[in-house]
């Protein structure tokens, strides 16, 4: 059960308030900020847990089932669009090629085709519990659209502060749900506007608006714990490693926290190793150097806009350290695009470029000998490729044309695709 309290991950300060959105003020410096996270009195029912007992305690896979493990004080009816209970799918061809027992946790099956629905399902319901006038986002697409959809279901006003020139597919995706979408001239301008809406008007924030970066609303992040709970139900035994694409690392931390709670409740005795993949690598650099302060890094023009940031968060480092994890960064867009194409053409998984980075990062770690052949690995696929058509169009070939006869069709198949009809 949620205690109504939260704790700083770094200094351990306990907070009674539920409006700490800028990280811990007690250990904050100009260069460092720690995340806080909600605290629970966990239902420790058994000393040697089992999946059968867990399913008995939590029989479904919706928000209502996991209510006592989520940050709610009141038992209000939940607003939900059917978030969660996404499938685990084996990747036999890529697994054989890489020498791994390889799977995906397919978050594209959520209502707005991405894992952000988990965060926003908790966020919108928490905003209702706190009687907030509305929810506010600084977003370029996925998070804003997800929040707009859940807010629409709840009849709750939603403001999305984006930037002009954002991916037009994602811009319309945010608008269609009825949110107030505004294009700011800079990231700083939209963060300032979000902060003002929170501080002066009481709107409930979903996203970061401070530097150093602290990530998303800490209560909403607990929505990602459900990924761990679902994996526990779906996979026996659990994988050795879970590979997660990260921007500010909210899902990485949330999944790790979910597994930590499973251990504390007595259901597992180990946390799967969390593996973070970034394009630019601020977290990987700090983690691999043993640093607490995450310095900004150089970018190289990544196409994976959902994950691209020069900054990182402390809770990303915390999740990696708590699970003895691995952190890797990529080198160029070719690695991402190749992985995106492979997942689609070899396994039928069309995912966003940020999601495809998990396969690119996995290949790099295999080459470095940090992941061994034969291991059981899950890639978190965070969003659908239908949101990423502009990127895909940039590297796919033009569709060839043929004349109006079968001979021309055969010749095109042979010349372009190497397919010979028998």
N, C-alpha and C positions, 0 to 999 in steps of 0.2 A: 504494500500500500504506500502511496505517495505521502511523504511526511510533511510536505509544504515547505521544506527546507532545501537548500542547495549548498554545494561545496566547491571551493576553488581547487582545481587540480594541482596547482603548484604549492601554494602556502597552506592550504587546508582550511581557510576561513569559512565559517558556516554563516549562511545568509538566511534570514527569515522572510525577506521580501521576495516578491515574484516579478520585480521590474528591473532586474540587473541585466542589461542587454549589451553593455560595453566591456564585459570582462571584469575580472577582479580588480577593484581599486586599491587593494591593500598591498599587492606586490607588483603593481603596474609601474613601468618606467616609460621613458620616451621611446625606448627601443623594444620593449617587451610587454606583452599582456597575456595573462593566463585565462583560460576558459573556466566557467563554472558549470556544474551539472546537477540536476535534481537528485535527491536522495530518497530511498525507499526502505520500508520495513518489509523485507522479502519473505514470501511464504515458504519457509523451509519446512517441508512436510516429511522428507525422507532423508536418510543418511546415505543410502545407495540408490540414487534415482534411476528411473527407467523411462523410456519413451512412452510406454503404456501409461505410466502414472502421470506424465506430463500431459498426454492427450486427455486423460481423465480430468485433470485440473483445468486445462485450456482446450476444450473440445473442438472449437472452431478456429478460424484464422482471420477473424475480423477484429476491429477495434474493441468491440464490446467484450469479447472473450478475454482480451488482455488488459482490461480496464485497470485492474489493481497493479499492473506493472507499468502504467502510464501516468503522467503527471497531472491527474485530475483530482480535485477535492470533492466536487459535487457529482451526483449521479444523474446528470442531465441526459436526455436522449441524444445519441451521437448522430452527427451529420456525416454521412459517408456516401461515397460513389462506388463502393465495392473495391476498396484499395487493398492490395496485398494478396496473399496466397498465390504468388507467382510461381511458375513451374521451374524445376531443375531439369535441364536437358543435357544428355550425354553428347559429346562431340567425338564420335568414333574415328572419323577420318583424320582430323587434326590431332586427336589423341594418339593414334597409331604413328602418325608422322613424327610427332614430338617425343614419343615414348612415355606418355603420361596417361593416367586415368583422368580424363579431362571433361569438365562439365561447365555449363553456364547457369547462373541464377538470372532468369529472364525478366527483368523489370519493365521491359517494353509492354508487358501484358497489363500494366496498371491503366486506370481510366484515361489519363492523358499521355500514355505511352512512355512513362518514365518513373524513376525511383523518387522524384521529388514529391509525388503524391503522398508518400508515407509521412514526410515532414509536414506537409500542408494539411493532411487529415487531422493531425494532432494540433497544429497551429490554429486552425479555424475553430476547432472545438474549444481550445483553451481561450481564445479571444471571446467566444460566447460566454464561457464561464466567468470571465473577468469583466463582462459587460463593456468591452471596448467598442468604440464607435465604428471601427473598421480595421482592416488589415492593410499593411503597406509593404511594398517591395522595391528594392533596387535590383532590376533584373533585365537581362537581354533576351530572355525567352522562356526556357524550360520551367524555371521556378515560378516566374510570373504567371505563365499560362496555367500551371497546376494550381497555384493559389487562387487564381481568378475562377477556375472551375469549381473548386470546393467552396469558395465564398458565394458563388452564384447559387449553389445548392442550398447554402445556409441562409440566403437572402441578406448577406452581410456586404456592406460596401468594401470595395477593393481599389487601392491606388497602386499603380505600377509606374515607377520612375525608370525609364529606359534611356537609351542614348539614340540620337538621330543616326540613321544609317545602319541600324540593326538589321539582321537577316529578315527580309520581308515576310518570309513564311512564318517565322516565329512572332513577328510583330502582329500579324493578323490572328495568329493563334492566341495571343494575349487579348486582343480586342474583342473577339467573337463572344467571349463569355460575359461581356458587359462591364469589364473593369474600366476605370479611368486611367488610360495609358497616356503618359506624358513623356516626350523626348527632351531630355536635358542636354546641355551643351558639353558636359564633361562628367566624369565619374565623381569628381569632388562636388559638383553642383547637385547631383542627385543624392549623394550621401548627406549633404547639408540639409536638403529638403526633407529627407526621411527622418533625420534627427529632429528637425523642427516639428514634424507631424507627431513624433513620439513624445517629445518633451513638452510641447505646448498644447497639443490637442488630444493626447491620450490614445493615439492609434497604436495598434499592436504590430510590432515589427517582425518581419520574417527573416530579413537579411542583414548582413553586416553594413555598418555605416561609419566605422572608425578606423584609424591607423594608430598603432599596429593593428593588423587584421585580427578579428576575433571569431569570424564565422557567423553562422546563422543563430537564430533564437535558440537558447539552450534547452528550453522545454520542448520545442518542436523537434529538435534533433533526436529526442528519444523515440520518435516514430520509426527511426531506422533500426532500433533494437529488434523489431519484429522480423527483420531479415534473418537474424541469428536464430530466433525461436523457430521460424519456418524451416531453416536448414536443419535444425536439430530433429524436427519431425520427419523431414524428407530424406535425410542421408544417414545411413548406418553402415559403417562408421562415418563420422564427420571427416571432411577433407583435412589434409595436412596444412593446406594453404588456401587463402581466399585473396584473390587479386582484385584490387579496387582502384578505378581511376579517381584521382583526387584533384580538386581545385582548392577549397578551403578545408577539405577533409572531414566534413560533417558525417557522411555516411561511414567512412572508415572508423571514426570514433564511435558512432552509434552501434555499428555491428559488433565492435570489440566490447562495448559496454553490455550488449545483450548476452554475449558469450560469458562475460565475467559474472553476470547475474545468474546464468545457468549453473556456473560452477559454485557460486555461493549458495544456491538453492539445493545443491547436491546432485544435480543431474549429469554433470560432466566433471572430469578431473583435469582437463587441460583446455586451453583456449587455442583454436587454430591460429596458425601464424598469419598475421595480417600483412599483406604486400601492397604497398602504394606505388602507383604509376603516375608520373607527371610528364608533361611535355618539357617544361623548363627546369624543374627540379629544385625549388628553394627548400622544400622539406627534406628531400633526399640528401642535399648537401649538408644541412644542419644535422640530420640524423646520423649520417655516415661519419661526420666529424665529431659527434658527441656534444654538440652545442645546444643550448636552450634558446638562444636568440636566433631567429630565422631572418637572415639578411636577404634583401631583394637580389634577384639574379638577372642576367641578361636574357632577353627573349630572342627567338629566331623566326618569328612569323608563323606560328603554328595555325593550322586550319581547325584545330579542335577547340573552338571558341568556348565550349561549355566548361573546359577545364583550365584554360590558359590564364595564368596569373604569375606575376613576378614575386608575389608574396606568399607566405604560408602561415599556418596557425599552430599554436602550442598543442591543441588537442590532437592534431595529427601526430606530432612527436610522441605524445603520451600513449596513443593507441599502438604505435609501433613498438615502443619500449615495453609496454605491458604484455605484448604478445611475442616479444623477441623477434620482431618483424623484419621485413626487407623493404628497401626503398630504392626505386630506380627512376631515372629520367631518360627521355628519348633524345634523339639527335636531329631528326628532320621529319618533314611531312611524308617522305617516301615510306618510312616505317609504319606510320599510321594508315596511310592509304592502302598499302599492301595488305595489312592486317584486316582492314575493313572489307576489302575485296575477297580475301580468303574466307572470312567468316560467312560471307554471303554465298560465294560460289561453291564452297566445299561443304557447308553445313546448313545453308538456308537461313542464316541469321543476318538480317540487314539491320545494322545498328549504327548509331551516331558515331562520328569519328572519335570522340572522347572515349566511348565504350570500347571501340576497336583497339585503343591504346593498351588495353589489358593484354591482348594477345601479343602486341609488339613488345611490351615490357617483359612478358613471360619468355619470349624468344631470347631477349637480351640476357635475362637472368640464367637461362639454360646454358647459353654460350659462355657465361662467366662461371659456370659450375655451382651457382648458388641454389639452384633447384635441381634435384636429381631425377634421373629417369625412374619411371615406375610410381612416382608419387601421385596422390589424389589431389587434384587442384580444381577450384571453382573460380571462374571469371565472372565478376559482376557486370552484367550488361545493363547500363543505366538508362539508356534512351533509344528510341527507334530511329532508324535511318531516314524515315520520312521527314524528319525535321532537318535533315542535312543534305537535301537534294542539290543545293548549290555547290557544296564541296564535291560531291560525287560527280556532278556534271563536269567539273573542272579536269577530271582525269580519265573519265570513261570515253571510249572512242565513239565517233559518230556511227549511228546505225546504218549499215550498208544498204544500198538499194539494188534491186534486180529487175530484169525485164519480165514481161508477162508470160512466161513459159517455164516449164519445169527444168529445162536444161540450164536456164539462167540461175534458177534457185539452187540446183546442184552445184554449179560452178562457184556460186557465192559461198555456199557452205564449205566447199573444199578449199577455196582460196583464202577466205577470211577466217574461218573457224577451224579448218583442218578436219572437218567432219565428212567422212566418205560414206555415202549411202550404199547399202548392200542389197 
